[in-house]
Amino acid sequence: MRGEVSPQADKLLQDGELISLNEELKLEVLHTPGHTPGSICLLVDCYVLTGDTLLAGCLGRSDLEGSSPGDLKNSVENKLLPLDETLIVLPGHGPASTIGKEKKLYQLLMRK
């Protein structure tokens, strides 16, 4: 695949960093490498924005240049699935889900 080269980042976000959008709205950064080395998810209120790390019913792709299946598995198991099961998952593609639904499905898939 060919695409435009992304410009250099002005600032790299750190795991656990809080981003204040205004007095009431704060986003917490979760570093979740795997889909890409610098992948992040964002926690805000009752939502977790997972981008291409965790989709409803499956993990994101880890077969692209720079991606890592092991890192993706580690990110999902250690950063996302331990979160509150009521959090609504807003992925980069497809329908919304919850951490609870994704945890149950992941545990079923890992048993096979």
N, CA, C and O atoms as a GROMACS GRO file, in nm:
protein
  448
    1MET      N    1   0.084  -0.118   0.000
    1MET     CA    2   0.000   0.000   0.000
    1MET      C    3   0.089   0.124   0.000
    1MET      O    4   0.193   0.129   0.066
    2ARG      N    5   0.046   0.221  -0.074
    2ARG     CA    6   0.118   0.347  -0.077
    2ARG      C    7   0.026   0.456  -0.027
    2ARG      O    8  -0.095   0.454  -0.050
    3GLY      N    9   0.083   0.549   0.041
    3GLY     CA   10   0.005   0.661   0.091
    3GLY      C   11   0.097   0.777   0.120
    3GLY      O   12   0.218   0.768   0.103
    4GLU      N   13   0.038   0.884   0.162
    4GLU     CA   14   0.118   1.000   0.199
    4GLU      C   15   0.194   0.972   0.327
    4GLU      O   16   0.146   0.903   0.416
    5VAL      N   17   0.314   1.026   0.334
    5VAL     CA   18   0.392   1.016   0.456
    5VAL      C   19   0.335   1.117   0.555
    5VAL      O   20   0.318   1.235   0.522
    6SER      N   21   0.306   1.071   0.676
    6SER     CA   22   0.252   1.160   0.778
    6SER      C   23   0.357   1.261   0.822
    6SER      O   24   0.476   1.229   0.828
    7PRO      N   25   0.315   1.382   0.852
    7PRO     CA   26   0.411   1.480   0.904
    7PRO      C   27   0.458   1.440   1.044
    7PRO      O   28   0.391   1.363   1.113
    8GLN      N   29   0.572   1.492   1.084
    8GLN     CA   30   0.627   1.468   1.217
    8GLN      C   31   0.528   1.519   1.322
    8GLN      O   32   0.470   1.626   1.306
    9ALA      N   33   0.510   1.443   1.428
    9ALA     CA   34   0.420   1.484   1.536
    9ALA      C   35   0.478   1.604   1.612
    9ALA      O   36   0.599   1.612   1.634
   10ASP      N   37   0.391   1.695   1.651
   10ASP     CA   38   0.434   1.809   1.733
   10ASP      C   39   0.464   1.763   1.875
   10ASP      O   40   0.554   1.814   1.941
   11LYS      N   41   0.386   1.664   1.921
   11LYS     CA   42   0.399   1.614   2.058
   11LYS      C   43   0.352   1.470   2.060
   11LYS      O   44   0.248   1.437   2.001
   12LEU      N   45   0.426   1.383   2.128
   12LEU     CA   46   0.383   1.245   2.145
   12LEU      C   47   0.309   1.233   2.277
   12LEU      O   48   0.357   1.280   2.380
   13LEU      N   49   0.193   1.170   2.273
   13LEU     CA   50   0.114   1.151   2.394
   13LEU      C   51   0.168   1.034   2.473
   13LEU      O   52   0.213   0.935   2.416
   14GLN      N   53   0.164   1.045   2.604
   14GLN     CA   54   0.218   0.943   2.694
   14GLN      C   55   0.106   0.865   2.762
   14GLN      O   56  -0.002   0.920   2.788
   15ASP      N   57   0.131   0.739   2.790
   15ASP     CA   58   0.036   0.655   2.861
   15ASP      C   59  -0.001   0.721   2.993
   15ASP      O   60   0.086   0.763   3.069
   16GLY      N   61  -0.130   0.730   3.020
   16GLY     CA   62  -0.178   0.790   3.144
   16GLY      C   63  -0.194   0.941   3.139
   16GLY      O   64  -0.248   1.000   3.232
   17GLU      N   65  -0.147   1.003   3.033
   17GLU     CA   66  -0.158   1.148   3.021
   17GLU      C   67  -0.305   1.190   3.012
   17GLU      O   68  -0.386   1.120   2.951
   18LEU      N   69  -0.338   1.302   3.074
   18LEU     CA   70  -0.473   1.358   3.066
   18LEU      C   71  -0.472   1.477   2.973
   18LEU      O   72  -0.388   1.566   2.983
   19ILE      N   73  -0.566   1.477   2.881
   19ILE     CA   74  -0.580   1.586   2.786
   19ILE      C   75  -0.708   1.660   2.821
   19ILE      O   76  -0.816   1.602   2.817
   20SER      N   77  -0.697   1.786   2.857
   20SER     CA   78  -0.814   1.867   2.891
   20SER      C   79  -0.862   1.940   2.768
   20SER      O   80  -0.790   2.021   2.711
   21LEU      N   81  -0.985   1.910   2.727
   21LEU     CA   82  -1.044   1.981   2.614
   21LEU      C   83  -1.116   2.106   2.661
   21LEU      O   84  -1.125   2.205   2.588
   22ASN      N   85  -1.168   2.100   2.782
   22ASN     CA   86  -1.229   2.216   2.847
   22ASN      C   87  -1.237   2.183   2.996
   22ASN      O   88  -1.181   2.083   3.041
   23GLU      N   89  -1.306   2.266   3.072
   23GLU     CA   90  -1.314   2.247   3.217
   23GLU      C   91  -1.372   2.111   3.256
   23GLU      O   92  -1.334   2.055   3.359
   24GLU      N   93  -1.464   2.059   3.176
   24GLU     CA   94  -1.536   1.937   3.213
   24GLU      C   95  -1.493   1.813   3.136
   24GLU      O   96  -1.515   1.702   3.183
   25LEU      N   97  -1.432   1.830   3.020
   25LEU     CA   98  -1.402   1.716   2.934
   25LEU      C   99  -1.252   1.685   2.932
   25LEU      O  100  -1.171   1.763   2.883
   26LYS      N  101  -1.219   1.568   2.988
   26LYS     CA  102  -1.080   1.525   2.993
   26LYS      C  103  -1.069   1.385   2.931
   26LYS      O  104  -1.154   1.299   2.954
   27LEU      N  105  -0.965   1.365   2.853
   27LEU     CA  106  -0.938   1.236   2.790
   27LEU      C  107  -0.815   1.176   2.854
   27LEU      O  108  -0.715   1.245   2.875
   28GLU      N  109  -0.820   1.046   2.886
   28GLU     CA  110  -0.703   0.976   2.939
   28GLU      C  111  -0.644   0.891   2.828
   28GLU      O  112  -0.716   0.815   2.762
   29VAL      N  113  -0.514   0.904   2.807
   29VAL     CA  114  -0.443   0.831   2.702
   29VAL      C  115  -0.403   0.693   2.752
   29VAL      O  116  -0.343   0.679   2.859
   30LEU      N  117  -0.435   0.590   2.673
   30LEU     CA  118  -0.387   0.454   2.698
   30LEU      C  119  -0.299   0.415   2.580
   30LEU      O  120  -0.348   0.406   2.468
   31HIS      N  121  -0.171   0.393   2.605
   31HIS     CA  122  -0.081   0.350   2.498
   31HIS      C  123  -0.110   0.203   2.469
   31HIS      O  124  -0.093   0.118   2.555
   32THR      N  125  -0.155   0.175   2.347
   32THR     CA  126  -0.197   0.039   2.309
   32THR      C  127  -0.132  -0.002   2.177
   32THR      O  128  -0.201  -0.014   2.075
   33PRO      N  129   0.000  -0.022   2.177
   33PRO     CA  130   0.066  -0.061   2.053
   33PRO      C  131   0.018  -0.198   2.003
   33PRO      O  132  -0.035  -0.278   2.080
   34GLY      N  133   0.037  -0.220   1.876
   34GLY     CA  134   0.000  -0.348   1.816
   34GLY      C  135  -0.049  -0.326   1.675
   34GLY      O  136   0.011  -0.376   1.580
   35HIS      N  137  -0.159  -0.251   1.660
   35HIS     CA  138  -0.206  -0.217   1.526
   35HIS      C  139  -0.100  -0.132   1.457
   35HIS      O  140  -0.067  -0.152   1.340
   36THR      N  141  -0.048  -0.035   1.531
   36THR     CA  142   0.069   0.042   1.493
   36THR      C  143   0.153   0.060   1.618
   36THR      O  144   0.102   0.045   1.729
   37PRO      N  145   0.281   0.092   1.604
   37PRO     CA  146   0.365   0.107   1.723
   37PRO      C  147   0.316   0.216   1.819
   37PRO      O  148   0.332   0.202   1.940
   38GLY      N  149   0.259   0.323   1.768
   38GLY     CA  150   0.217   0.433   1.852
   38GLY      C  151   0.068   0.439   1.879
   38GLY      O  152   0.017   0.544   1.920
   39SER      N  153  -0.003   0.330   1.858
   39SER     CA  154  -0.148   0.330   1.879
   39SER      C  155  -0.184   0.373   2.020
   39SER      O  156  -0.118   0.336   2.117
   40ILE      N  157  -0.292   0.450   2.029
   40ILE     CA  158  -0.347   0.487   2.159
   40ILE      C  159  -0.498   0.466   2.156
   40ILE      O  160  -0.561   0.464   2.050
   41CYS      N  161  -0.553   0.449   2.274
   41CYS     CA  162  -0.697   0.453   2.294
   41CYS      C  163  -0.722   0.568   2.391
   41CYS      O  164  -0.632   0.609   2.464
   42LEU      N  165  -0.842   0.619   2.390
   42LEU     CA  166  -0.876   0.733   2.476
   42LEU      C  167  -0.997   0.701   2.562
   42LEU      O  168  -1.100   0.656   2.513
   43LEU      N  169  -0.982   0.724   2.692
   43LEU     CA  170  -1.092   0.708   2.788
   43LEU      C  171  -1.156   0.843   2.812
   43LEU      O  172  -1.086   0.940   2.841
   44VAL      N  173  -1.287   0.850   2.801
   44VAL     CA  174  -1.358   0.973   2.831
   44VAL      C  175  -1.496   0.936   2.884
   44VAL      O  176  -1.575   0.871   2.816
   45ASP      N  177  -1.523   0.978   3.005
   45ASP     CA  178  -1.650   0.949   3.071
   45ASP      C  179  -1.679   0.798   3.066
   45ASP      O  180  -1.601   0.718   3.119
   46CYS      N  181  -1.790   0.759   3.004
   46CYS     CA  182  -1.828   0.618   3.000
   46CYS      C  183  -1.790   0.553   2.867
   46CYS      O  184  -1.847   0.450   2.830
   47TYR      N  185  -1.695   0.611   2.796
   47TYR     CA  186  -1.653   0.562   2.664
   47TYR      C  187  -1.504   0.532   2.660
   47TYR      O  188  -1.424   0.593   2.731
   48VAL      N  189  -1.469   0.437   2.574
   48VAL     CA  190  -1.329   0.417   2.538
   48VAL      C  191  -1.323   0.415   2.385
   48VAL      O  192  -1.384   0.330   2.320
   49LEU      N  193  -1.249   0.509   2.330
   49LEU     CA  194  -1.232   0.520   2.185
   49LEU      C  195  -1.113   0.432   2.149
   49LEU      O  196  -0.999   0.465   2.181
   50THR      N  197  -1.140   0.321   2.082
   50THR     CA  198  -1.036   0.220   2.059
   50THR      C  199  -0.974   0.224   1.920
   50THR      O  200  -0.878   0.152   1.893
   51GLY      N  201  -1.027   0.307   1.832
   51GLY     CA  202  -0.970   0.313   1.697
   51GLY      C  203  -0.964   0.176   1.633
   51GLY      O  204  -1.065   0.105   1.628
   52ASP      N  205  -0.847   0.137   1.584
   52ASP     CA  206  -0.830   0.007   1.519
   52ASP      C  207  -0.765  -0.097   1.610
   52ASP      O  208  -0.719  -0.200   1.562
   53THR      N  209  -0.760  -0.071   1.741
   53THR     CA  210  -0.703  -0.168   1.835
   53THR      C  211  -0.806  -0.275   1.868
   53THR      O  212  -0.775  -0.394   1.864
   54LEU      N  213  -0.927  -0.234   1.901
   54LEU     CA  214  -1.033  -0.328   1.938
   54LEU      C  215  -1.161  -0.287   1.867
   54LEU      O  216  -1.210  -0.175   1.883
   55LEU      N  217  -1.215  -0.380   1.788
   55LEU     CA  218  -1.340  -0.358   1.716
   55LEU      C  219  -1.446  -0.447   1.779
   55LEU      O  220  -1.413  -0.537   1.856
   56ALA      N  221  -1.572  -0.425   1.750
   56ALA     CA  222  -1.678  -0.511   1.803
   56ALA      C  223  -1.660  -0.651   1.746
   56ALA      O  224  -1.674  -0.672   1.625
   57GLY      N  225  -1.628  -0.746   1.831
   57GLY     CA  226  -1.615  -0.885   1.790
   57GLY      C  227  -1.478  -0.928   1.743
   57GLY      O  228  -1.459  -1.046   1.712
   58CYS      N  229  -1.382  -0.839   1.738
   58CYS     CA  230  -1.247  -0.880   1.694
   58CYS      C  231  -1.143  -0.776   1.730
   58CYS      O  232  -1.173  -0.662   1.765
   59LEU      N  233  -1.018  -0.819   1.719
   59LEU     CA  234  -0.906  -0.728   1.737
   59LEU      C  235  -0.877  -0.661   1.604
   59LEU      O  236  -0.918  -0.710   1.498
   60GLY      N  237  -0.807  -0.549   1.610
   60GLY     CA  238  -0.766  -0.482   1.488
   60GLY      C  239  -0.660  -0.563   1.415
   60GLY      O  240  -0.608  -0.662   1.467
   61ARG      N  241  -0.629  -0.519   1.295
   61ARG     CA  242  -0.528  -0.588   1.214
   61ARG      C  243  -0.390  -0.572   1.275
   61ARG      O  244  -0.356  -0.468   1.331
   62SER      N  245  -0.312  -0.677   1.262
   62SER     CA  246  -0.173  -0.671   1.308
   62SER      C  247  -0.081  -0.736   1.205
   62SER      O  248   0.024  -0.790   1.239
   63ASP      N  249  -0.122  -0.729   1.078
   63ASP     CA  250  -0.042  -0.788   0.970
   63ASP      C  251   0.018  -0.682   0.878
   63ASP      O  252   0.069  -0.714   0.771
   64LEU      N  253   0.012  -0.558   0.920
   64LEU     CA  254   0.065  -0.448   0.841
   64LEU      C  255   0.207  -0.416   0.885
   64LEU      O  256   0.250  -0.454   0.994
   65GLU      N  257   0.280  -0.346   0.800
   65GLU     CA  258   0.416  -0.307   0.835
   65GLU      C  259   0.416  -0.225   0.963
   65GLU      O  260   0.340  -0.129   0.976
   66GLY      N  261   0.500  -0.262   1.057
   66GLY     CA  262   0.508  -0.192   1.186
   66GLY      C  263   0.414  -0.245   1.291
   66GLY      O  264   0.429  -0.212   1.409
   67SER      N  265   0.317  -0.326   1.252
   67SER     CA  266   0.224  -0.380   1.351
   67SER      C  267   0.284  -0.504   1.417
   67SER      O  268   0.382  -0.561   1.368
   68SER      N  269   0.224  -0.546   1.528
   68SER     CA  270   0.276  -0.660   1.604
   68SER      C  271   0.161  -0.736   1.669
   68SER      O  272   0.092  -0.682   1.756
   69PRO      N  273   0.138  -0.863   1.628
   69PRO     CA  274   0.032  -0.942   1.691
   69PRO      C  275   0.052  -0.957   1.842
   69PRO      O  276  -0.045  -0.949   1.918
   70GLY      N  277   0.175  -0.977   1.885
   70GLY     CA  278   0.202  -0.993   2.028
   70GLY      C  279   0.173  -0.866   2.107
   70GLY      O  280   0.114  -0.872   2.215
   71ASP      N  281   0.214  -0.751   2.052
   71ASP     CA  282   0.185  -0.624   2.119
   71ASP      C  283   0.036  -0.595   2.123
   71ASP      O  284  -0.016  -0.544   2.222
   72LEU      N  285  -0.034  -0.628   2.014
   72LEU     CA  286  -0.178  -0.605   2.010
   72LEU      C  287  -0.248  -0.690   2.116
   72LEU      O  288  -0.333  -0.639   2.190
   73LYS      N  289  -0.213  -0.816   2.124
   73LYS     CA  290  -0.271  -0.906   2.225
   73LYS      C  291  -0.244  -0.854   2.366
   73LYS      O  292  -0.333  -0.851   2.451
   74ASN      N  293  -0.121  -0.812   2.390
   74ASN     CA  294  -0.082  -0.758   2.520
   74ASN      C  295  -0.162  -0.631   2.552
   74ASN      O  296  -0.208  -0.614   2.665
   75SER      N  297  -0.177  -0.542   2.455
   75SER     CA  298  -0.252  -0.418   2.478
   75SER      C  299  -0.398  -0.447   2.513
   75SER      O  300  -0.453  -0.388   2.606
   76VAL      N  301  -0.459  -0.539   2.440
   76VAL     CA  302  -0.600  -0.571   2.465
   76VAL      C  303  -0.614  -0.638   2.602
   76VAL      O  304  -0.701  -0.601   2.680
   77GLU      N  305  -0.530  -0.737   2.630
   77GLU     CA  306  -0.542  -0.812   2.756
   77GLU      C  307  -0.507  -0.729   2.879
   77GLU      O  308  -0.569  -0.746   2.984
   78ASN      N  309  -0.409  -0.639   2.867
   78ASN     CA  310  -0.359  -0.569   2.985
   78ASN      C  311  -0.404  -0.424   2.998
   78ASN      O  312  -0.394  -0.366   3.106
   79LYS      N  313  -0.455  -0.365   2.890
   79LYS     CA  314  -0.498  -0.225   2.897
   79LYS      C  315  -0.649  -0.209   2.880
   79LYS      O  316  -0.711  -0.126   2.947
   80LEU      N  317  -0.708  -0.288   2.790
   80LEU     CA  318  -0.850  -0.265   2.758
   80LEU      C  319  -0.944  -0.358   2.833
   80LEU      O  320  -1.039  -0.310   2.895
   81LEU      N  321  -0.921  -0.487   2.830
   81LEU     CA  322  -1.015  -0.579   2.894
   81LEU      C  323  -1.025  -0.563   3.046
   81LEU      O  324  -1.130  -0.594   3.102
   82PRO      N  325  -0.921  -0.515   3.116
   82PRO     CA  326  -0.938  -0.491   3.260
   82PRO      C  327  -1.023  -0.368   3.295
   82PRO      O  328  -1.057  -0.348   3.412
   83LEU      N  329  -1.056  -0.286   3.195
   83LEU     CA  330  -1.136  -0.167   3.222
   83LEU      C  331  -1.277  -0.205   3.268
   83LEU      O  332  -1.319  -0.320   3.254
   84ASP      N  333  -1.349  -0.109   3.322
   84ASP     CA  334  -1.486  -0.128   3.367
   84ASP      C  335  -1.569  -0.189   3.254
   84ASP      O  336  -1.569  -0.137   3.142
   85GLU      N  337  -1.639  -0.298   3.282
   85GLU     CA  338  -1.713  -0.371   3.180
   85GLU      C  339  -1.830  -0.293   3.121
   85GLU      O  340  -1.881  -0.328   3.015
   86THR      N  341  -1.872  -0.186   3.189
   86THR     CA  342  -1.983  -0.106   3.136
   86THR      C  343  -1.937   0.000   3.036
   86THR      O  344  -2.021   0.064   2.972
   87LEU      N  345  -1.808   0.021   3.023
   87LEU     CA  346  -1.759   0.121   2.928
   87LEU      C  347  -1.803   0.086   2.786
   87LEU      O  348  -1.797  -0.029   2.745
   88ILE      N  349  -1.848   0.186   2.714
   88ILE     CA  350  -1.890   0.168   2.576
   88ILE      C  351  -1.768   0.181   2.486
   88ILE      O  352  -1.696   0.280   2.492
   89VAL      N  353  -1.746   0.080   2.404
   89VAL     CA  354  -1.635   0.077   2.310
   89VAL      C  355  -1.678   0.145   2.181
   89VAL      O  356  -1.776   0.105   2.118
   90LEU      N  357  -1.605   0.249   2.142
   90LEU     CA  358  -1.628   0.317   2.016
   90LEU      C  359  -1.507   0.290   1.926
   90LEU      O  360  -1.405   0.358   1.938
   91PRO      N  361  -1.518   0.190   1.837
   91PRO     CA  362  -1.405   0.154   1.753
   91PRO      C  363  -1.394   0.245   1.630
   91PRO      O  364  -1.482   0.326   1.602
   92GLY      N  365  -1.284   0.229   1.559
   92GLY     CA  366  -1.262   0.306   1.438
   92GLY      C  367  -1.349   0.260   1.322
   92GLY      O  368  -1.369   0.335   1.227
   93HIS      N  369  -1.401   0.138   1.329
   93HIS     CA  370  -1.486   0.081   1.225
   93HIS      C  371  -1.596  -0.001   1.290
   93HIS      O  372  -1.574  -0.061   1.396
   94GLY      N  373  -1.711  -0.003   1.230
   94GLY     CA  374  -1.819  -0.091   1.275
   94GLY      C  375  -1.895  -0.039   1.394
   94GLY      O  376  -1.879   0.076   1.436
   95PRO      N  377  -1.980  -0.127   1.450
   95PRO     CA  378  -2.070  -0.086   1.558
   95PRO      C  379  -1.999  -0.071   1.693
   95PRO      O  380  -1.888  -0.120   1.713
   96ALA      N  381  -2.066  -0.002   1.782
   96ALA     CA  382  -2.018   0.011   1.921
   96ALA      C  383  -2.038  -0.122   1.993
   96ALA      O  384  -2.111  -0.209   1.947
   97SER      N  385  -1.973  -0.134   2.107
   97SER     CA  386  -1.985  -0.253   2.191
   97SER      C  387  -1.963  -0.208   2.335
   97SER      O  388  -1.973  -0.089   2.365
   98THR      N  389  -1.934  -0.302   2.424
   98THR     CA  390  -1.893  -0.270   2.561
   98THR      C  391  -1.771  -0.352   2.595
   98THR      O  392  -1.744  -0.455   2.532
   99ILE      N  393  -1.698  -0.308   2.693
   99ILE     CA  394  -1.582  -0.387   2.738
   99ILE      C  395  -1.630  -0.523   2.787
   99ILE      O  396  -1.563  -0.624   2.763
  100GLY      N  397  -1.743  -0.528   2.856
  100GLY     CA  398  -1.794  -0.656   2.906
  100GLY      C  399  -1.821  -0.755   2.794
  100GLY      O  400  -1.783  -0.872   2.805
  101LYS      N  401  -1.887  -0.711   2.687
  101LYS     CA  402  -1.914  -0.800   2.573
  101LYS      C  403  -1.785  -0.848   2.508
  101LYS      O  404  -1.770  -0.965   2.476
  102GLU      N  405  -1.691  -0.756   2.490
  102GLU     CA  406  -1.565  -0.790   2.424
  102GLU      C  407  -1.481  -0.884   2.512
  102GLU      O  408  -1.412  -0.972   2.460
  103LYS      N  409  -1.486  -0.865   2.642
  103LYS     CA  410  -1.412  -0.954   2.733
  103LYS      C  411  -1.467  -1.096   2.725
  103LYS      O  412  -1.390  -1.192   2.717
  104LYS      N  413  -1.599  -1.111   2.727
  104LYS     CA  414  -1.660  -1.244   2.718
  104LYS      C  415  -1.626  -1.312   2.586
  104LYS      O  416  -1.589  -1.429   2.584
  105LEU      N  417  -1.637  -1.239   2.477
  105LEU     CA  418  -1.605  -1.294   2.346
  105LEU      C  419  -1.458  -1.331   2.336
  105LEU      O  420  -1.424  -1.438   2.284
  106TYR      N  421  -1.371  -1.246   2.386
  106TYR     CA  422  -1.227  -1.273   2.383
  106TYR      C  423  -1.194  -1.399   2.462
  106TYR      O  424  -1.115  -1.482   2.417
  107GLN      N  425  -1.254  -1.411   2.580
  107GLN     CA  426  -1.228  -1.531   2.662
  107GLN      C  427  -1.277  -1.658   2.591
  107GLN      O  428  -1.211  -1.761   2.598
  108LEU      N  429  -1.390  -1.651   2.523
  108LEU     CA  430  -1.438  -1.766   2.447
  108LEU      C  431  -1.343  -1.801   2.333
  108LEU      O  432  -1.311  -1.918   2.312
  109LEU      N  433  -1.298  -1.701   2.261
  109LEU     CA  434  -1.207  -1.724   2.148
  109LEU      C  435  -1.072  -1.779   2.194
  109LEU      O  436  -1.012  -1.860   2.124
  110MET      N  437  -1.025  -1.737   2.309
  110MET     CA  438  -0.894  -1.783   2.359
  110MET      C  439  -0.900  -1.927   2.409
  110MET      O  440  -0.796  -1.993   2.419
  111ARG      N  441  -1.018  -1.976   2.441
  111ARG     CA  442  -1.032  -2.116   2.486
  111ARG      C  443  -1.022  -2.215   2.370
  111ARG      O  444  -0.987  -2.331   2.390
  112LYS      N  445  -1.053  -2.168   2.250
  112LYS     CA  446  -1.054  -2.257   2.133
  112LYS      C  447  -0.916  -2.285   2.084
  112LYS      O  448  -0.898  -2.359   1.986
   0.00000   0.00000   0.00000
